[in-house]
Amino acid sequence: MSHTLFIADLHLDERQADTAVLFLKFLKQPLLKQADALYILGDLFEAWVGDDDDLPFHQTIKTALAQTTDKGIPLYLLHGNRDFLLGQAFCRQTGCVLLADSVAIDLYGEKTVLMHGDRLCTQDIAYLSMRQQMRNPLWQQQFLAKPLYQRRQIAQQLRQQSQSAVEQKSAAIMDASPSAVEQVLRQHQARCLIHGHIHRLAQHDFVWAGQACQRWVLGDWGKTASVLYCNEKNKQFQTIA
């Protein structure tokens, strides 16, 4: 039966070899080879400082992605809050298709919205302010103009600051706001939303505007590597081993 797969928040990093090995193994599994498409909903990488990054680790991942798309398996990619600088050069090298920040697709007859999910955390004012700055084309142009070694240093500093900030925030602040979820569904005239970012694997069933809706939250691969498996009859999480 035809199926489509969704993953997010792998945070691939050369210092976390186990996750990378698991991802490379996943790309060769029959589950993916038989899929209509794989959607990666952000934060494939722990950090991305530009498409000119020449780390051997990143080249290994790019080669594996290219081998996958060369086999005719469509790979779609959304920016996350860690790898929002992935660009068209990366796509040309890997065959991945970069999608808009939030996009609606036809998932076996059901209109479904895909997002990374960070914009849903509307109570996290400090993060959203930083996000607005870093998504500014001028900021990105100035950052990418810096030497590669300097960009790596800045990325490391930002990761440390992010980890420190997360430790001081409540779980509620870093969760998706119901009103933001409803706004996205209204904007796209949809009843199903799939996203990552908050690292809380879950299926949420709720009623909005008198209609049954679903929100699927993808898990991060740092805890339990999982994939959302969807076909024309149902959706279910599967563990990657």
Buried (B, 14 or more C-beta within 10 A) or exposed (E): EEBBBBBBBBBBBEEBEEBBEBBBEBBEEEBBEEBBBBBBBBBBBBBBBBBEBEEEBBEBBBEBBBBBBEEEBBBBBBBBBBBBBBBEEBBEBBBBEEBEBBBBBEBBEBBBBBBBBBBBBBBBEEBBEBBEEBEEEEEBEEBBEBEBEEBBEBBEEBBEEBEEBEEEBEEEBBBBBBEBBBBBBEEBEBBBBBBBBBBBBEEBEEEBEEEEBBBBBBBBBBEEBBBBBBBEEEBEBEEBE
